[in-house]
Amino acid sequence: QTSVEGQEPALEEQEQTSVEGQEPALEEQEQTSVEGQEPALEQENDLAVGNQEELLGKGEQGVSEPTAPLTEITEEFSQITTETFANLLAAEIYNVGTKKLESLASERSLPEVMTNATATVKIMLVPDIQMITMAFNIDQTVGKLKQCFASQLKVPQDVLQVVFQGRLIEDSKTLMDIGVRPHGTIQIEMFSLDSVQYPIKAIKLQQDYNMPDVITVRVQTDSDTFQDVAVEIERPTYRKPFLGGFKHSVTGVEFHNAGSQTVPKKRHDKGIKVFCRETQTVVEKNKRQQTRNTTSTQMTKIGLYVSNITDKLIEPRTYLTAEDYHKHRLNAVIVLQTYFRRWHAINVVQKLREEKRLRLEWEAQEELRKKREKEERLRREHERRLNPKTKEDFELLYHALELWRQEEIERINSSLAGAERKAALCALLEQETQLIASIGRHKLNADEENQQKATLFFLDKCSEPKRWKAYDGKITEMDTRFTLRAKELLEIYRSISMKDLPKDERLDVLLTLKLTVKEHECKLTHEIVELIDREADLMMRGVKECNLEGLRKRICTLFLQYIKTPIFNPEVARVLKVPPDPLKLYKNVYFCQGCKCYLPSTEFSVPANSRTVGRCRCCCKLDNEARRREAFLKYKLMLKNLRKSEADYQDDAKIAYVVQQKDLQYMVENIWGCQSALSAWDDLYDLVMVRWDKHYEWSPWNTVLLTKDEAKAHLKLHNLQEEYEMVFIHKIKHKHILAKNYFSQIPEIASFLHKGDDQALANELLITKPILAGSKA
């Protein structure tokens, strides 16, 4: 009660002074309510003015991080504000606030300059005890202030609450409503209603320092008194022009004249209007004028003669009406169109004639090309029959022999009978035997030549340098000591394999070979050295070269065995097909029923529908040469072209690589009849297998046999049902069903059948619908 009674006179005095002016009342209230706060305020002002360098170093805009003494004082101030005012002076503060609101309501009619003024607002964040100083317009509401701090503190606006002098401030109240005057200072507190979920944390310091909107400057007014003045910083939106000054030659700092730093003085009003719109506006006026042009005409009169030689006599014509004019124009347009259409028709005819000429020339060139290709193919076949070298060449030769034998047998059976027929058949058999023997001699020569070429190719491959492709596309080659060793052995082998060498050169080659072989001591090298010494001794005795041929072959054979040994030639281990480990030879070995030998799996040609291994390639080839004598070169070329075309699609097609040559032969002969599906062309060299539907991979149930030209045109089609007749499509589908029934028995190909079932079903439904409708009609 004593504290309340002691404060009543102070409150009555404050009510009396609030009518005359609020500033003395506020000062007196501050002195009476908070007696121990003056040292704290002085310490805060000293911190704001005296420690500016420390604030600049921290780089915070309008935020001063308090030290430990300031924290204690601020906590004490918060305790006085929340507890003392709430418990002891609640009624008196409410009355004072009501009177302030009434006085503020009477001042609502202040000019707009007063409402747009700013004030310094000090916000204390509770409970982190952080003081933030900012400049706000006095007509801004507390809600705007809370909205600004909600974005900075990252908490909802509804959670924040503002307290001024122990009472809560509503969001609709402005700074002017709570007693703030222009350029004044106010201190409020801000805390969170939900401190658990949305706690208020200290605002982090910014890295870059920015000048605050308002700074407080302490000015000494007397010898013992000081006054705090709030200075508002104005930031110009334009770059200040240079209006004179000087520049320090050492530091480079520019100093402007004082006249350019201050606002220019206003001119004294003389009462005379100096500037007006009439003197600064240009008035333009447009007016047309016509100049005089006087002319005269001289006529013939008495005493004057004017010549009329150059005069023209003009007679009036028939008047042209609008109808006649338009009729004349229409006739002229018709004439123009007639000539234009004639010119256009001539161009069209010439274009058609040119296209026809080009088409005929192209057809003639294609005919000549096909004729030349056929002649070239026949010439190559004839050359291959005369000089056979490969297995395909001997297949063609035996096939031609079989065709000749069948023709002779038909001729003998049709023209002869009885004993004459038997004699003719015996003579034919004798002649066939001679031809087979001649073919055998050619085969021996070809095998020897091919073996020599294969040996040289093998040695060349061993001596090739290492190659790799760089990032720029260039090929880099590098020789290693192993490739150099292989190249040296290759040159020696070529030298000892050469024939008709002079005696001295042959001895030099044998000496080089002997020195090379002596580098390693083993049974093979001793035998080679012994044969070299024997040949040199026989050559010194004058033995003929034809008698030394066998000895030289033995030397070449043993030296080739020396080259193929990885110990003597390490590079050969990379090319040898036989693995160095003998245990690996027992894998994938099968027994041939024909030659009764155990051979690797690569020596067997197993068709897709076979269930046993059967005979090896050599036995099958021998059986073909002795009995059927068929030529498979056409089917090999067809399968090669098929796989090449499937590889160009790049859609991971697999069935074309599973199908073997015998499977393709069965399809061509039994399903497609060895002729084109469109033109019935029966030359297998001109036929190719292509996809029926190019959007799906090739398979025996998605293929068609056509010529090369027909295949190119077929692959350009987009809709097969629209381009082909239904009868032709059903014919192709029937062949696909036959192929599917045959290849479905093969396990490797049957796994691919389910991929095309949906497509086949859709196509069958699409095709059968119009046929069913036609049958009903």
C-alpha positions in Angstrom: 0.0 0.0 0.0 2.8 2.4 0.6 4.2 1.8 -2.8 0.9 2.5 -4.4 0.2 5.6 -2.2 3.6 6.9 -3.0 3.0 6.5 -6.7 -0.5 8.1 -6.8 0.8 11.7 -6.8 3.2 10.8 -9.5 0.4 9.4 -11.6 -1.8 12.5 -11.0 1.0 14.7 -12.1 1.5 12.6 -15.1 -2.2 12.9 -16.1 -1.9 16.7 -15.8 1.1 17.0 -18.0 -0.2 14.6 -20.6 -2.6 17.2 -21.9 0.0 19.8 -22.3 2.6 17.5 -23.9 3.4 13.8 -23.6 7.1 14.0 -23.8 7.6 15.4 -20.2 5.1 12.8 -19.0 7.0 10.0 -20.6 10.3 11.2 -19.2 8.8 11.5 -15.7 7.2 8.1 -16.1 10.5 6.5 -17.0 12.1 8.2 -14.0 9.4 7.0 -11.5 8.7 3.5 -12.9 12.3 2.4 -13.5 14.7 4.0 -11.1 17.6 1.6 -11.6 17.4 1.6 -15.4 19.4 4.8 -16.1 22.8 3.1 -15.8 21.5 0.3 -18.1 20.3 2.8 -20.7 23.6 4.7 -20.5 25.5 1.5 -21.0 23.3 0.6 -24.0 23.9 4.1 -25.6 27.6 3.7 -25.0 27.4 0.4 -26.7 25.5 1.9 -29.7 27.8 4.9 -30.2 31.1 4.0 -28.7 31.3 0.4 -30.1 30.4 1.1 -33.7 33.6 -0.6 -34.9 32.6 -3.7 -33.1 29.2 -3.6 -34.7 30.7 -3.1 -38.1 33.0 -6.1 -37.5 30.0 -8.3 -36.7 28.3 -7.1 -39.8 24.7 -7.1 -38.5 22.1 -4.6 -39.8 20.3 -2.9 -36.9 21.2 -5.7 -34.5 23.5 -5.4 -31.5 24.4 -8.6 -29.7 24.5 -7.7 -26.0 27.3 -8.6 -23.7 27.0 -10.3 -20.3 26.3 -7.1 -18.2 23.7 -6.0 -20.7 22.1 -9.4 -20.5 21.7 -9.2 -16.8 20.2 -5.6 -17.0 17.8 -6.6 -19.7 16.6 -9.6 -17.8 16.0 -7.4 -14.8 14.2 -4.9 -16.9 12.0 -7.7 -18.4 11.2 -8.8 -14.8 10.1 -5.3 -13.7 8.0 -4.9 -16.8 6.2 -8.2 -16.6 5.8 -8.7 -12.8 5.8 -5.2 -11.1 3.5 -3.5 -13.7 1.2 -6.5 -13.9 0.7 -7.0 -10.1 1.0 -3.4 -8.6 0.1 -0.9 -11.3 -2.4 -2.7 -13.5 -5.3 -0.3 -12.9 -3.2 2.9 -13.0 -1.5 1.9 -16.3 -4.8 1.1 -17.8 -6.1 4.5 -17.0 -3.0 6.2 -18.3 -3.2 4.2 -21.5 -6.9 5.1 -22.0 -6.0 8.8 -21.7 -3.2 8.4 -24.1 -5.5 6.8 -26.6 -8.0 9.7 -26.2 -5.2 12.2 -26.8 -4.1 10.2 -29.8 -7.6 10.1 -31.1 -7.7 13.9 -31.0 -4.5 14.1 -32.9 -5.8 11.9 -35.8 -6.2 15.0 -37.8 -2.4 15.6 -38.0 -1.1 16.4 -41.4 0.2 13.5 -43.6 3.8 14.6 -43.1 3.4 13.6 -39.4 1.9 10.1 -40.2 4.6 9.3 -42.7 7.4 10.0 -40.2 9.6 7.2 -38.8 10.5 6.2 -35.3 13.2 4.0 -33.7 11.8 0.7 -32.5 13.9 -1.5 -30.2 12.6 -5.1 -30.1 13.8 -7.4 -27.3 13.4 -11.1 -28.2 12.4 -13.2 -25.2 13.9 -15.5 -23.9 17.1 -15.2 -26.0 17.5 -11.5 -24.7 18.6 -10.1 -28.1 18.0 -6.5 -28.8 17.2 -5.4 -32.4 16.9 -1.8 -33.4 15.0 -0.9 -36.6 13.2 2.1 -38.2 9.4 1.9 -38.8 6.7 4.3 -39.9 4.6 5.4 -37.0 1.4 4.7 -38.9 2.4 1.0 -39.4 0.4 -1.6 -37.4 1.8 -4.1 -35.0 0.6 -6.8 -37.3 3.0 -5.5 -40.0 5.8 -5.6 -37.4 5.0 -9.2 -36.5 4.8 -10.2 -40.1 8.3 -8.8 -40.7 9.7 -10.7 -37.8 7.8 -13.9 -38.6 9.7 -14.2 -41.9 13.0 -13.5 -40.1 12.5 -15.9 -37.2 10.8 -18.5 -39.5 7.8 -18.9 -37.2 4.0 -18.4 -37.8 2.7 -14.9 -37.3 -0.1 -16.0 -35.0 2.4 -17.4 -32.5 4.3 -14.1 -31.9 3.0 -11.7 -29.2 4.1 -8.1 -28.6 4.2 -6.6 -25.1 4.6 -2.9 -24.3 4.9 -1.7 -20.7 3.4 -4.9 -19.4 0.3 -5.2 -21.6 -0.4 -7.0 -24.8 -0.7 -4.9 -28.1 -3.3 -5.9 -30.6 -2.3 -6.4 -34.3 -4.6 -3.5 -35.5 -2.8 -0.9 -33.2 -0.3 1.4 -34.9 2.9 2.8 -33.3 1.2 6.2 -33.1 -1.7 4.6 -31.2 0.6 3.4 -28.4 2.2 6.8 -27.9 5.1 7.0 -30.4 6.0 10.4 -31.8 7.9 11.2 -35.0 11.6 10.5 -34.6 10.9 9.1 -31.2 12.2 5.9 -29.6 10.1 2.9 -28.2 11.1 -0.4 -26.6 8.9 -3.4 -26.9 9.2 -7.1 -26.1 8.3 -10.0 -28.4 7.9 -13.7 -27.3 6.3 -16.9 -28.6 3.0 -18.3 -27.3 4.2 -21.9 -28.1 7.8 -21.9 -27.0 8.1 -25.7 -27.4 7.1 -26.1 -31.0 8.1 -22.6 -32.2 10.9 -21.3 -30.0 12.4 -17.9 -30.7 16.0 -18.1 -31.6 18.6 -15.3 -32.0 18.8 -14.0 -35.5 22.1 -15.0 -37.1 24.6 -12.4 -38.0 24.9 -11.4 -41.7 28.2 -11.7 -43.4 28.0 -8.3 -45.2 27.5 -5.1 -43.2 24.8 -2.8 -44.3 24.2 0.7 -42.9 21.1 0.7 -40.7 18.1 2.9 -41.5 18.4 4.8 -38.2 21.5 5.5 -36.0 21.6 7.1 -32.6 24.2 9.9 -32.1 25.0 11.3 -28.7 25.6 15.1 -28.8 27.1 17.1 -26.0 24.7 20.1 -25.3 26.4 21.4 -22.3 29.5 20.8 -20.2 27.8 18.1 -18.2 24.7 17.1 -20.2 24.4 14.9 -23.3 21.5 14.4 -25.6 20.8 11.3 -27.8 19.7 12.3 -31.3 18.1 9.7 -33.8 19.5 10.3 -37.3 17.7 8.8 -40.2 19.8 7.7 -43.1 18.7 8.7 -46.6 19.9 6.5 -49.5 19.8 8.2 -52.9 18.6 6.1 -55.8 21.1 7.8 -58.3 24.8 8.1 -58.5 26.1 11.4 -57.2 27.8 13.3 -60.1 31.2 14.7 -59.7 30.9 18.5 -59.3 34.5 19.3 -58.6 37.2 18.3 -56.1 40.6 16.6 -56.0 42.1 13.2 -55.8 44.9 12.0 -53.5 47.8 11.0 -55.6 49.1 8.3 -53.2 46.0 6.7 -51.8 43.6 7.4 -54.7 40.8 8.7 -52.4 38.5 11.3 -54.1 37.5 14.4 -52.1 34.5 16.3 -53.4 33.9 20.0 -52.9 31.5 21.0 -50.1 29.1 22.5 -52.6 28.4 19.1 -54.1 27.7 17.5 -50.7 24.9 19.7 -49.6 21.4 20.5 -51.0 21.5 23.6 -53.2 19.9 26.8 -51.7 16.5 27.8 -52.9 16.3 31.0 -54.9 14.6 34.0 -53.4 11.1 34.5 -54.7 11.1 37.9 -56.5 7.3 37.8 -57.2 7.9 37.6 -60.9 6.9 34.6 -63.0 10.2 33.6 -64.7 9.2 30.2 -66.3 5.9 29.7 -68.2 4.5 27.1 -70.6 4.0 29.7 -73.4 7.7 30.6 -73.7 8.8 26.9 -73.7 6.2 25.5 -76.2 6.7 25.5 -79.9 3.6 26.3 -81.9 3.6 24.9 -85.4 1.2 26.0 -88.2 0.6 24.4 -91.6 -0.7 26.5 -94.5 -0.9 25.6 -98.1 0.2 28.0 -100.8 0.1 27.8 -104.6 2.6 29.6 -106.8 1.5 31.3 -110.0 2.5 29.8 -113.4 1.5 32.2 -116.2 1.4 30.7 -119.7 0.3 32.0 -123.1 -0.5 30.7 -126.5 0.3 32.5 -129.7 -2.3 32.3 -132.5 -2.3 33.3 -136.2 -3.6 36.8 -136.8 -3.2 39.6 -139.2 0.5 40.3 -139.5 1.6 37.1 -137.7 2.0 33.6 -139.2 2.4 30.5 -137.0 3.4 27.2 -138.7 1.0 24.2 -138.2 3.4 21.5 -139.5 3.8 19.9 -136.1 0.1 20.1 -135.2 -2.0 16.9 -134.8 -5.5 16.5 -135.8 -7.5 14.6 -133.2 -10.9 13.2 -134.0 -13.4 11.9 -131.4 -13.9 8.1 -131.3 -16.8 5.9 -130.2 -17.6 6.2 -126.5 -16.4 3.2 -124.5 -19.0 2.1 -121.9 -18.2 0.1 -118.7 -19.8 -3.0 -120.1 -17.6 -2.9 -123.2 -14.5 -2.2 -121.1 -15.1 -5.2 -118.9 -15.9 -7.4 -121.9 -12.6 -6.4 -123.5 -10.7 -7.2 -120.3 -12.4 -10.6 -120.1 -11.4 -11.4 -123.6 -7.8 -10.4 -122.8 -7.8 -12.6 -119.7 -9.1 -15.5 -121.7 -6.3 -15.1 -124.3 -3.7 -14.9 -121.5 -5.1 -18.0 -119.8 -5.1 -19.8 -123.2 -1.5 -19.1 -123.8 -0.5 -19.9 -120.2 -2.4 -23.2 -120.2 -0.7 -24.1 -123.5 2.7 -23.2 -122.0 1.9 -25.3 -118.9 0.7 -28.3 -121.0 3.9 -28.1 -123.0 6.0 -28.2 -119.8 4.0 -31.1 -118.4 4.4 -33.1 -121.6 8.1 -32.3 -121.7 8.5 -33.4 -118.1 6.6 -36.6 -118.7 8.7 -37.2 -121.8 11.9 -36.6 -119.8 10.7 -38.9 -117.0 9.9 -41.6 -119.5 13.3 -41.2 -121.1 15.1 -41.4 -117.7 13.0 -44.4 -116.8 13.9 -46.2 -120.0 17.5 -45.3 -119.6 17.4 -46.6 -116.0 15.7 -49.8 -117.1 18.3 -50.3 -119.8 21.1 -49.6 -117.4 19.6 -52.0 -114.9 19.3 -54.6 -117.6 22.9 -54.1 -118.6 24.0 -54.2 -115.0 22.1 -57.5 -114.3 23.5 -58.9 -117.6 27.0 -57.9 -116.6 26.6 -59.3 -113.1 25.3 -62.6 -114.5 28.2 -62.8 -117.0 30.6 -61.9 -114.3 29.1 -64.6 -112.0 29.3 -67.2 -114.8 32.9 -66.1 -115.6 33.8 -66.5 -111.9 32.1 -69.9 -111.7 34.0 -71.0 -114.9 37.2 -69.7 -113.4 36.6 -71.5 -110.2 35.8 -74.7 -112.0 39.1 -74.4 -114.0 41.2 -73.5 -111.0 39.4 -74.7 -107.9 41.0 -73.6 -104.6 38.3 -73.5 -101.9 35.8 -76.1 -100.7 33.0 -74.2 -102.4 34.9 -74.4 -105.7 35.2 -78.2 -105.5 31.5 -78.4 -104.5 30.6 -76.5 -107.7 33.0 -78.8 -109.7 31.4 -82.0 -108.3 27.9 -80.6 -108.9 28.7 -79.8 -112.5 30.2 -83.3 -112.8 26.9 -84.8 -111.5 24.8 -82.7 -113.8 26.9 -83.8 -116.8 26.7 -87.5 -115.7 22.9 -87.3 -115.4 22.6 -85.7 -118.8 24.8 -88.4 -120.4 22.8 -91.2 -118.7 19.5 -89.7 -120.0 21.0 -89.4 -123.5 22.2 -93.0 -123.4 18.9 -94.4 -122.0 16.9 -92.5 -124.6 19.1 -93.4 -127.7 20.7 -96.8 -126.9 19.5 -100.2 -125.7 20.9 -103.6 -124.9 24.6 -104.3 -125.2 25.3 -100.9 -126.7 23.7 -99.2 -123.7 25.8 -101.2 -121.3 29.0 -100.4 -123.2 28.2 -96.7 -123.3 27.5 -96.8 -119.5 30.9 -98.5 -118.9 32.6 -95.9 -121.0 30.8 -93.2 -119.1 31.9 -94.7 -115.9 35.5 -94.8 -117.1 35.3 -91.2 -118.2 33.8 -90.2 -114.8 36.6 -92.0 -113.0 39.2 -90.1 -115.0 37.5 -86.8 -114.2 37.3 -87.6 -110.5 41.0 -88.4 -110.5 41.7 -85.1 -112.2 39.6 -83.3 -109.6 41.6 -85.1 -106.9 44.9 -84.0 -108.3 43.6 -80.4 -108.3 42.5 -80.8 -104.7 46.0 -82.0 -103.6 47.6 -79.0 -105.3 45.1 -76.6 -103.8 45.5 -78.2 -100.3 49.3 -77.7 -100.5 49.0 -74.1 -101.7 46.3 -73.3 -99.1 48.4 -74.8 -96.4 51.3 -72.7 -97.3 49.1 -69.6 -97.4 47.6 -70.5 -94.0 51.1 -70.9 -92.5 52.3 -67.5 -93.8 49.0 -65.9 -92.6 49.5 -67.5 -89.2 53.1 -66.2 -88.9 52.1 -62.7 -90.2 49.4 -62.6 -87.5 52.0 -63.5 -84.8 54.4 -60.7 -85.9 51.8 -58.0 -86.1 52.5 -55.0 -83.8 50.1 -54.0 -81.0 47.5 -51.6 -82.2 45.0 -49.3 -80.4 42.8 -46.4 -81.3 43.3 -43.0 -79.7 40.7 -40.5 -78.8 41.3 -38.6 -82.0 40.7 -41.7 -84.2 44.4 -42.3 -85.0 45.8 -45.8 -84.9 48.9 -46.2 -82.7 51.2 -49.2 -83.3 53.8 -50.6 -81.0 56.3 -53.4 -81.5 57.3 -55.5 -78.4 60.2 -57.8 -78.0 57.9 -60.7 -78.6 56.5 -59.3 -81.9 60.1 -58.5 -83.1 61.1 -62.1 -82.3 58.1 -63.4 -84.3 59.0 -61.1 -87.2 62.6 -62.3 -87.2 61.4 -66.0 -87.3 59.0 -65.2 -90.1 61.7 -63.7 -92.3 63.9 -66.8 -91.7 61.0 -69.1 -92.6 60.3 -67.2 -95.8 64.0 -67.4 -96.7 64.3 -71.2 -96.2 61.0 -71.8 -98.1 62.2 -69.9 -101.2 63.2 -72.1 -104.2 65.8 -71.6 -106.9 68.2 -69.7 -104.6 71.9 -69.5 -105.5 74.3 -71.7 -103.6 75.9 -68.9 -101.6 72.6 -67.3 -100.5 71.2 -70.7 -99.5 74.3 -71.4 -97.3 73.9 -67.9 -95.7 70.3 -68.7 -94.9 71.2 -72.1 -93.4 73.9 -70.4 -91.3 71.4 -67.8 -90.0 68.9 -70.5 -89.2 71.6 -72.6 -87.4 72.6 -69.6 -85.2 69.0 -68.8 -84.4 68.1 -72.4 -83.4 71.3 -72.9 -81.3 70.0 -70.4 -78.8 67.9 -73.2 -77.2 69.2 -76.7 -76.4 66.6 -79.4 -76.9 66.0 -82.5 -79.0 64.1 -80.4 -81.7 67.0 -77.9 -82.1 69.6 -80.7 -82.3 67.6 -82.4 -85.1 67.3 -79.2 -87.0 71.0 -78.5 -86.7 71.9 -82.0 -87.8 69.6 -81.6 -91.0 71.2 -78.2 -91.7 74.7 -79.7 -91.6 73.6 -82.6 -93.8 72.2 -80.2 -96.4 75.3 -78.0 -96.4 77.5 -81.1 -96.8 75.5 -82.4 -99.7 75.5 -79.0 -101.4 79.3 -78.9 -101.1 79.5 -82.3 -102.7 77.5 -81.0 -105.7 74.2 -82.9 -105.2 71.4 -81.8 -107.5 68.6 -79.6 -106.0 65.8 -82.0 -107.0 67.4 -84.6 -104.7 67.6 -82.2 -101.8 63.9 -81.3 -102.0 62.8 -83.8 -99.4 65.5 -82.7 -97.0 64.6 -79.1 -97.3 60.9 -79.9 -96.6 61.9 -81.7 -93.4 63.9 -78.6 -92.4 60.9 -76.3 -93.1 58.6 -78.6 -91.2 60.8 -78.8 -88.1 61.5 -75.1 -88.1 57.7 -74.4 -88.3 57.3 -76.7 -85.3 60.0 -74.7 -83.6 58.2 -71.4 -84.4 54.9 -72.8 -83.0 56.5 -73.6 -79.7 55.6 -70.8 -77.1 58.9 -71.3 -75.3 60.9 -70.3 -78.4 58.2 -67.8 -79.8 56.1 -66.4 -76.9 53.8 -64.4 -79.2 52.5 -67.6 -80.8 50.6 -68.5 -77.6 48.1 -65.7 -78.4 47.2 -67.2 -81.8 47.3 -71.0 -81.3 44.0 -72.6 -81.3 45.2 -75.6 -79.3 45.2 -74.7 -75.6 48.5 -75.2 -73.8 46.8 -77.3 -71.1 46.0 -80.8 -72.5 43.2 -81.3 -70.0 41.1 -78.7 -71.8 41.1 -80.9 -74.9 38.8 -83.4 -73.3 36.0 -80.9 -73.1 33.3 -80.7 -75.9 34.8 -83.8 -77.7 32.4 -86.0 -79.7 32.7 -89.3 -81.5 32.2 -89.3 -85.3 30.2 -92.2 -86.6 31.8 -91.9 -90.1 35.5 -91.7 -89.6 35.4 -93.2 -86.0 37.4 -90.4 -84.6 37.0 -88.2 -81.5 36.8 -84.6 -82.7 36.0 -81.2 -81.0 32.5 -79.8 -81.4 33.6 -77.2 -84.0 34.2 -80.0 -86.5 30.5 -81.0 -86.5 27.7 -79.3 -88.4 24.6 -80.0 -86.4 21.2 -78.8 -87.9 18.6 -77.3 -85.6 16.3 -80.4 -85.8 19.0 -82.9 -85.1 18.9 -84.9 -81.8 22.4 -86.6 -82.2 25.8 -85.3 -83.3 26.1 -87.7 -86.3 29.1 -87.3 -88.7 31.7 -84.6 -88.8 32.1 -82.0 -91.6 34.7 -84.0 -93.4 32.6 -87.1 -93.6 29.6 -85.2 -94.7 31.6 -83.5 -97.5 33.1 -86.8 -98.6 29.6 -88.4 -98.7 28.3 -85.4 -100.7 31.2 -85.7 -103.2 30.6 -89.5 -103.6 26.8 -89.6 -103.9 24.6 -86.5 -104.1 27.2 -84.0 -105.2 25.1 -81.0 -104.3 26.3 -77.4 -104.2 25.4 -75.3 -101.1 27.0 -72.1 -102.2 23.7 -70.5 -103.1 22.2 -71.2 -99.6 25.4 -70.0 -97.9 25.2 -66.7 -99.8 21.5 -66.4 -99.0 22.1 -67.1 -95.2 25.0 -64.6 -95.3 22.8 -61.8 -96.8 20.0 -62.6 -94.3 22.3 -62.2 -91.3 23.8 -59.0 -92.7 20.4 -57.5 -93.3 19.3 -58.4 -89.8 22.4 -56.9 -88.3 21.6 -53.6 -90.0 18.3 -53.4 -88.1 20.1 -53.3 -84.8 17.1 -54.6 -82.9 18.8 -57.6 -81.2 17.5 -60.2 -83.6 18.5 -63.7 -82.7 16.6 -66.3 -84.7 18.5 -65.6 -87.9 21.7 -66.6 -86.2 20.2 -69.8 -84.8 19.0 -71.1 -88.1 21.6 -73.2 -90.0 22.2 -73.7 -93.6 20.3 -76.9 -93.8 17.3 -75.3 -92.1 17.3 -72.4 -94.7 17.6 -75.0 -97.5 14.5 -76.8 -96.2 12.6 -73.6 -96.1 13.6 -72.5 -99.6 13.0 -75.9 -101.2 10.0 -77.4 -99.4 8.0 -74.3 -98.2 8.8 -71.6 -100.9 9.4 -73.9 -103.8 12.8 -72.3 -104.8 11.0 -69.3 -106.4 9.9 -65.8 -105.6 6.5 -65.3 -104.0 5.7 -62.4 -106.3 7.2 -63.1 -109.7 8.1 -66.9 -109.4 11.7 -66.1 -110.3 13.7 -69.4 -109.7 17.4 -68.2 -109.9 18.6 -68.7 -106.3 21.5 -66.2 -106.9 18.9 -63.4 -107.3 16.6 -64.4 -104.4 16.9 -63.2 -100.8 15.0 -63.8 -97.5 13.6 -60.6 -95.9 11.1 -59.8 -93.2 7.4 -60.0 -94.0 6.6 -57.4 -91.4 9.6 -55.2 -91.0 8.6 -54.1 -87.5 9.2 -57.5 -86.0 12.4 -59.6 -86.1 13.0 -62.2 -88.8 11.7 -65.7 -88.2 10.6 -68.6 -90.4 7.0 -67.4 -89.7 7.8 -63.8 -90.5 9.7 -64.0 -93.8 9.1 -64.0 -97.6 11.3 -65.1 -100.5 11.7 -62.3 -103.1 14.2 -61.1 -105.6 16.6 -58.3 -104.6 14.6 -55.6 -106.4 11.3 -56.9 -105.0 12.7 -57.0 -101.5 13.8 -53.3 -101.7 10.2 -52.3 -102.8 8.6 -54.6 -100.2 10.6 -53.0 -97.3 9.3 -49.6 -98.3 5.7 -50.5 -97.7 3.9 -49.3 -94.6 0.6 -51.2 -94.5 0.8 -54.7 -96.0 -3.0 -55.2 -95.9 -3.6 -52.2 -98.1 -0.8 -52.8 -100.5 -1.3 -56.5 -101.2 -4.4 -58.5 -102.2 -6.1 -60.7 -99.6 -5.4 -63.8 -101.7 -1.7 -63.1 -101.8 -1.6 -62.4 -98.0 -3.4 -65.7 -97.3 -0.9 -67.5 -99.4 2.0 -66.0 -97.4 0.2 -66.8 -94.1 -0.2 -70.4 -95.2 3.5 -70.7 -95.8 4.2 -69.1 -92.4 1.9 -71.7 -90.7 3.9 -74.5 -92.4 7.2 -73.1 -91.3 5.9 -72.7 -87.7 4.6 -76.3 -87.6 8.1 -77.5 -88.8 10.3 -75.4 -86.6 8.1 -75.7 -83.5 9.6 -79.2 -83.1 13.1 -77.7 -82.7 13.6 -76.7 -79.0 16.0 -73.8 -79.8 13.6 -72.1 -82.2 10.4 -73.1 -80.4 11.4 -70.7 -77.5 10.9 -67.7 -79.8 7.3 -68.8 -80.9 5.5 -67.1 -78.0 6.8 -63.6 -79.1 4.9 -63.7 -82.3 1.7 -65.3 -81.2 -0.1 -62.1 -80.3 1.0 -60.5 -83.6 -0.1 -63.6 -85.6 -3.5 -63.8 -83.9 -4.2 -60.1 -84.6 -3.2 -60.5 -88.2 -5.3 -63.6 -88.6 -8.4 -61.8 -87.2 -7.8 -58.8 -89.4 -7.5 -61.0 -92.5 -10.4 -63.3 -91.8 -13.0 -60.7 -91.1 -13.6 -59.6 -94.7 -13.4 -63.2 -96.0 -16.2 -64.3 -93.5 -18.3 -61.3 -94.6 -17.8 -62.2 -98.3 -18.7 -65.8 -97.8 -22.0 -64.9 -96.1 -22.8 -62.5 -98.9 
